[in-house]
Amino acid sequence: MRNFKIIETFPGKKDFHLFSELPKLLYPENSQRFILGHDLIPSEHLSNCYVLLENDNAIARCALYLKPGLEVDEKKACTLGSFECIEDSEASKFLLDKAIANAKSNGFAYVIGPMEGSTWNSYRFSDHNKHPNFFMEPYHHAYYGKLWVDFGFQDVATYISNLDTQLTYDDARITKWEKRFKENGAVFRSIDLDNLESDLKKLARFNNEAFKENFLFTPIAEDDFVKKYAQLKKYFDPELIWVVEDQEGEIQAISFSIPDYLDPSGKTLIIKSLARKKDTKFRGIGSYLAGKTYQIAAKRNFERVIHALMILDNHSVSISNNYEGDHYKSYSLYGIDL
């Protein structure tokens, strides 16, 4: 019989360091796990933080988020995130049993994860670590997915990142499209770094509308969106973040790309987000923005483009496939009935 013990803690409690510092025990000091603040634990809707001890040594952790309004197949759902564990199914089962029991006692019928409360925060497990991490991509041990499957979770969504090394685009077609869009009233601009807070508020409203039909979508408050992305300002390149508006100044589409700051060659560009208003009159604007991004990337001597973290069957996958992207990485999101 193993000597397991679970403690419940929370940010601000004197024993919370057992939770927050556990990754330092599970990864090398120079691990990509510690890049770009992936250790931050969102406080919104955070219910419980659990730490599993064996012989008084911390070996696993997870956090339970009870976010109202989240449903899966009309079942009241909550999320489980911040999972870290040694490679040990018995240990992970002991920990997950506790979190699942708490979710059930709070009236939830479904648990989904890994997810830090909502899709606006870190979620999904990588299916493998065969390739280097790219910028803004969370990192964790590749065996985590298997631990969840061993417990009884099932894969409920698959995501991919595509890699394109060809950077093929059609100058004439891009010019033709841009001319047509402008004639129809489209206004093209880059993100306004001088008035970033105001611009981010507009982008929050657009994103809440554009992504509202996405799987597991929940809206984000404008102030939270501003806080989340304003801290990344130093990484933003206005030439790579495009906004398309109509004549009334309403955003119709966006393209958000960022250099892969983890690539020592500096030759990789990441297309992080590509979205359009569902009922926009600028038909084809998403494909145009992808082509425009390729055109800019080529002129700036990028050699690789990563289409990042797209859910399979998403419109962005179709656009990526049009630009010769090859499957590079895959990720899974898991769920379990209670």
C-alpha positions as CSV (number, residue, x, y, z in Angstrom):
1,M,0.0,0.0,0.0
2,R,1.5,3.3,-1.1
3,N,1.5,6.2,1.3
4,F,-0.5,8.8,-0.7
5,K,-2.0,12.0,0.7
6,I,-3.8,14.8,-1.0
7,I,-3.8,18.4,0.2
8,E,-6.1,21.1,-1.0
9,T,-4.6,24.5,-1.3
10,F,-5.1,27.9,-3.0
11,P,-3.1,30.9,-4.1
12,G,-2.1,32.9,-1.0
13,K,-2.1,29.9,1.3
14,K,1.1,29.1,3.1
15,D,1.3,25.6,1.5
16,F,0.6,26.8,-2.0
17,H,4.3,26.6,-2.9
18,L,3.9,22.8,-3.0
19,F,1.5,23.3,-5.9
20,S,3.3,26.2,-7.7
21,E,6.8,24.8,-7.4
22,L,6.1,21.2,-8.4
23,P,7.0,21.7,-12.1
24,K,10.6,22.5,-11.0
25,L,10.8,19.0,-9.6
26,L,9.4,17.4,-12.8
27,Y,11.4,19.3,-15.6
28,P,15.0,20.3,-16.1
29,E,15.9,23.8,-15.1
30,N,16.3,24.9,-18.8
31,S,13.0,23.2,-19.9
32,Q,10.7,25.0,-22.4
33,R,8.1,24.3,-19.8
34,F,9.1,27.6,-18.0
35,I,9.0,29.9,-21.1
36,L,6.5,32.8,-21.4
37,G,4.6,32.4,-18.1
38,H,3.0,29.0,-18.6
39,D,3.2,28.6,-14.9
40,L,0.6,31.3,-14.3
41,I,-2.6,29.9,-12.7
42,P,-5.7,31.9,-13.7
43,S,-7.7,32.8,-10.6
44,E,-11.1,33.3,-12.4
45,H,-13.4,30.3,-11.5
46,L,-10.6,28.5,-9.8
47,S,-12.2,26.3,-7.2
48,N,-9.5,23.9,-5.8
49,C,-5.8,23.2,-6.2
50,Y,-4.8,19.7,-5.3
51,V,-1.3,18.3,-4.6
52,L,-0.6,14.6,-4.3
53,L,2.1,13.7,-1.8
54,E,3.8,10.3,-1.4
55,N,5.8,10.0,1.8
56,D,5.4,13.7,2.2
57,N,7.0,14.4,-1.3
58,A,4.9,16.3,-3.9
59,I,4.6,14.1,-7.0
60,A,1.4,15.4,-8.8
61,R,-1.0,18.3,-8.9
62,C,-4.1,19.6,-10.7
63,A,-6.6,22.4,-10.4
64,L,-10.4,22.4,-10.7
65,Y,-12.3,25.3,-12.4
66,L,-16.0,25.6,-12.0
67,K,-16.9,28.0,-14.7
68,P,-20.7,28.7,-15.1
69,G,-22.3,28.4,-18.5
70,L,-20.0,25.7,-19.9
71,E,-21.8,22.7,-21.4
72,V,-20.8,19.6,-23.4
73,D,-23.7,17.8,-25.1
74,E,-26.1,19.7,-22.8
75,K,-24.3,18.5,-19.7
76,K,-23.1,20.9,-17.1
77,A,-19.3,20.9,-17.5
78,C,-16.3,22.0,-15.5
79,T,-12.6,21.9,-16.4
80,L,-9.5,20.4,-15.0
81,G,-6.1,22.0,-15.6
82,S,-2.6,22.7,-14.2
83,F,-2.0,18.9,-14.4
84,E,1.5,17.7,-13.6
85,C,2.5,14.2,-12.5
86,I,5.3,11.7,-12.4
87,E,4.9,8.9,-15.0
88,D,2.7,6.7,-12.7
89,S,-0.9,5.7,-13.5
90,E,-1.6,4.8,-9.9
91,A,-0.5,8.2,-8.7
92,S,-2.5,10.1,-11.4
93,K,-5.6,8.0,-10.7
94,F,-5.5,8.8,-7.0
95,L,-5.2,12.5,-7.7
96,L,-7.9,12.6,-10.5
97,D,-10.3,10.6,-8.4
98,K,-10.3,13.4,-5.8
99,A,-10.8,16.2,-8.4
100,I,-13.6,14.2,-10.2
101,A,-15.4,13.5,-6.9
102,N,-15.3,17.2,-6.0
103,A,-16.7,18.1,-9.5
104,K,-19.5,15.7,-9.1
105,S,-20.4,16.9,-5.6
106,N,-20.7,20.4,-7.0
107,G,-23.4,19.3,-9.4
108,F,-21.3,18.9,-12.6
109,A,-22.0,16.0,-15.0
110,Y,-18.9,16.3,-17.2
111,V,-15.2,17.2,-16.8
112,I,-13.1,18.4,-19.7
113,G,-9.4,19.1,-19.8
114,P,-6.7,19.9,-19.6
115,M,-8.0,23.4,-19.6
116,E,-7.3,26.4,-17.3
117,G,-10.9,27.4,-16.9
118,S,-11.7,28.3,-20.6
119,T,-10.2,28.2,-24.1
120,W,-8.9,31.7,-23.6
121,N,-6.2,30.1,-21.3
122,S,-3.9,27.2,-21.8
123,Y,-5.6,23.9,-22.8
124,R,-4.9,20.6,-24.7
125,F,-2.1,18.0,-24.3
126,S,0.5,17.6,-27.0
127,D,0.4,14.1,-28.4
128,H,4.2,14.0,-28.7
129,N,7.3,16.1,-28.2
130,K,9.1,15.0,-31.4
131,H,9.6,18.6,-32.6
132,P,10.8,21.7,-30.7
133,N,8.2,23.9,-29.1
134,F,7.3,27.0,-30.9
135,F,6.6,30.4,-29.3
136,M,3.4,30.6,-27.2
137,E,3.0,26.8,-27.3
138,P,2.6,25.2,-23.9
139,Y,5.0,22.4,-23.1
140,H,4.5,19.3,-20.8
141,H,5.5,15.7,-20.6
142,A,4.1,13.7,-23.6
143,Y,2.9,10.9,-21.4
144,Y,0.2,13.0,-19.7
145,G,-2.4,12.1,-22.3
146,K,-1.9,8.4,-21.6
147,L,-2.4,8.9,-17.9
148,W,-5.7,10.6,-18.6
149,V,-6.8,7.8,-21.0
150,D,-5.8,5.2,-18.4
151,F,-8.0,6.9,-15.9
152,G,-11.0,6.8,-18.3
153,F,-11.0,10.1,-20.2
154,Q,-11.8,10.0,-23.9
155,D,-10.4,12.2,-26.7
156,V,-13.2,14.7,-27.5
157,A,-11.3,17.1,-29.9
158,T,-8.1,17.0,-31.9
159,Y,-6.0,20.0,-32.9
160,I,-3.1,20.3,-35.3
161,S,-0.3,22.6,-36.2
162,N,0.8,22.6,-39.8
163,L,4.3,23.4,-41.1
164,D,4.9,25.0,-44.5
165,T,8.4,25.4,-45.9
166,Q,7.3,26.3,-49.4
167,L,5.8,29.7,-48.8
168,T,4.0,29.6,-52.1
169,Y,1.7,32.6,-52.9
170,D,0.3,34.4,-55.9
171,D,1.3,38.1,-56.0
172,A,-1.2,38.9,-58.8
173,R,-4.1,37.2,-57.1
174,I,-3.3,39.0,-53.8
175,T,-3.2,42.4,-55.6
176,K,-6.5,41.6,-57.3
177,W,-8.3,40.6,-54.1
178,E,-7.0,43.6,-52.2
179,K,-8.2,45.9,-55.0
180,R,-11.7,44.3,-55.0
181,F,-12.0,44.4,-51.2
182,K,-11.0,48.1,-51.1
183,E,-13.5,48.9,-53.8
184,N,-16.2,47.2,-51.7
185,G,-15.3,49.4,-48.7
186,A,-12.7,47.4,-46.8
187,V,-10.2,49.3,-44.8
188,F,-6.9,47.5,-44.0
189,R,-4.7,48.5,-41.1
190,S,-2.2,47.0,-38.7
191,I,-2.7,46.8,-34.9
192,D,-2.4,50.2,-33.2
193,L,0.4,49.8,-30.7
194,D,0.1,53.5,-29.7
195,N,-3.5,53.0,-28.6
196,L,-3.2,49.3,-27.8
197,E,-5.8,49.2,-24.9
198,S,-8.5,50.7,-27.1
199,D,-7.7,48.5,-30.0
200,L,-7.7,45.4,-27.8
201,K,-11.1,46.2,-26.5
202,K,-12.4,46.3,-30.1
203,L,-10.6,43.0,-30.8
204,A,-12.2,41.5,-27.7
205,R,-15.7,42.3,-29.0
206,F,-14.8,41.0,-32.5
207,N,-13.3,37.7,-31.1
208,N,-16.3,37.1,-28.8
209,E,-18.6,37.3,-31.9
210,A,-16.3,35.6,-34.4
211,F,-15.6,32.5,-32.2
212,K,-18.9,32.2,-30.4
213,E,-19.8,29.0,-32.3
214,N,-16.5,27.3,-31.7
215,F,-16.4,24.2,-29.5
216,L,-16.4,25.0,-25.8
217,F,-16.4,28.8,-26.5
218,T,-17.2,31.1,-23.6
219,P,-17.0,34.9,-23.9
220,I,-14.2,36.8,-22.3
221,A,-14.6,40.2,-20.6
222,E,-13.0,43.1,-22.5
223,D,-10.8,44.0,-19.5
224,D,-9.5,40.5,-19.1
225,F,-8.7,40.3,-22.9
226,V,-6.8,43.6,-22.6
227,K,-4.9,42.4,-19.6
228,K,-4.0,39.1,-21.2
229,Y,-2.7,40.5,-24.5
230,A,-1.3,43.9,-23.4
231,Q,1.5,42.0,-21.6
232,L,2.6,40.6,-25.0
233,K,3.0,44.0,-26.5
234,K,6.8,43.8,-26.8
235,Y,6.4,40.7,-29.0
236,F,3.9,42.3,-31.4
237,D,5.0,43.2,-34.9
238,P,2.5,45.6,-36.5
239,E,3.4,44.4,-40.0
240,L,2.3,40.9,-39.0
241,I,-1.0,41.7,-37.2
242,W,-3.7,42.9,-39.6
243,V,-7.2,44.2,-39.0
244,V,-9.8,44.6,-41.7
245,E,-12.7,47.0,-41.0
246,D,-15.7,48.3,-42.9
247,Q,-16.4,52.0,-43.5
248,E,-18.1,52.3,-40.2
249,G,-15.0,51.1,-38.4
250,E,-16.4,47.6,-37.4
251,I,-13.9,44.9,-37.5
252,Q,-14.6,42.3,-40.2
253,A,-11.5,40.1,-40.0
254,I,-8.1,39.7,-38.3
255,S,-4.9,38.0,-38.9
256,F,-2.5,37.6,-36.0
257,S,1.0,36.3,-36.7
258,I,4.1,36.4,-34.6
259,P,7.8,35.4,-35.1
260,D,8.8,32.2,-33.5
261,Y,11.1,33.7,-30.9
262,L,12.2,30.2,-29.8
263,D,13.7,29.5,-33.3
264,P,17.4,30.5,-33.0
265,S,17.5,31.1,-36.8
266,G,14.8,33.7,-36.7
267,K,13.3,32.2,-39.8
268,T,10.0,30.8,-38.6
269,L,6.7,32.7,-38.5
270,I,3.6,31.5,-36.6
271,I,0.1,32.2,-37.9
272,K,-1.6,32.2,-34.5
273,S,-5.1,33.3,-35.4
274,L,-7.1,34.0,-38.6
275,A,-10.7,34.9,-38.2
276,R,-13.5,36.7,-40.0
277,K,-17.0,37.9,-39.1
278,K,-19.4,35.2,-40.1
279,D,-21.7,37.4,-42.1
280,T,-19.0,39.7,-43.5
281,K,-19.6,41.0,-47.0
282,F,-15.9,40.6,-47.8
283,R,-16.1,37.0,-48.9
284,G,-12.7,35.3,-49.2
285,I,-11.0,37.7,-46.8
286,G,-9.5,34.9,-44.7
287,S,-7.8,33.3,-47.6
288,Y,-6.6,36.8,-48.7
289,L,-5.1,37.5,-45.3
290,A,-3.3,34.2,-45.3
291,G,-1.8,34.9,-48.7
292,K,-0.9,38.5,-47.6
293,T,0.9,37.0,-44.6
294,Y,2.9,34.7,-46.8
295,Q,3.8,37.6,-49.1
296,I,5.1,39.6,-46.2
297,A,6.9,36.5,-44.7
298,A,8.7,35.9,-47.9
299,K,9.8,39.5,-48.3
300,R,11.1,39.4,-44.7
301,N,13.1,36.2,-45.4
302,F,11.1,33.9,-43.2
303,E,11.6,30.3,-44.4
304,R,8.9,28.4,-42.4
305,V,5.3,29.2,-41.5
306,I,3.5,27.3,-38.7
307,H,-0.3,27.4,-38.8
308,A,-0.8,26.9,-35.1
309,L,-3.2,25.0,-32.9
310,M,-6.2,24.5,-35.3
311,I,-9.1,22.3,-34.4
312,L,-9.7,19.6,-37.1
313,D,-12.5,20.5,-39.5
314,N,-12.0,24.2,-38.7
315,H,-12.1,26.7,-41.6
316,S,-8.5,27.6,-40.7
317,V,-7.4,24.1,-41.5
318,S,-8.8,24.4,-45.0
319,I,-6.9,27.6,-45.5
320,S,-3.7,26.1,-44.2
321,N,-4.1,23.1,-46.5
322,N,-4.4,25.5,-49.4
323,Y,-0.9,26.8,-48.6
324,E,0.7,23.3,-48.6
325,G,0.9,23.0,-44.8
326,D,2.0,19.5,-43.7
327,H,0.8,18.1,-40.3
328,Y,3.6,18.9,-37.9
329,K,2.1,18.4,-34.4
330,S,-1.2,17.2,-32.9
331,Y,-2.9,17.8,-29.6
332,S,-5.8,16.3,-27.8
333,L,-8.5,17.5,-25.5
334,Y,-10.2,15.0,-23.2
335,G,-13.5,14.6,-21.5
336,I,-15.2,12.2,-19.0
337,D,-18.9,11.7,-17.9
338,L,-19.5,11.7,-14.2
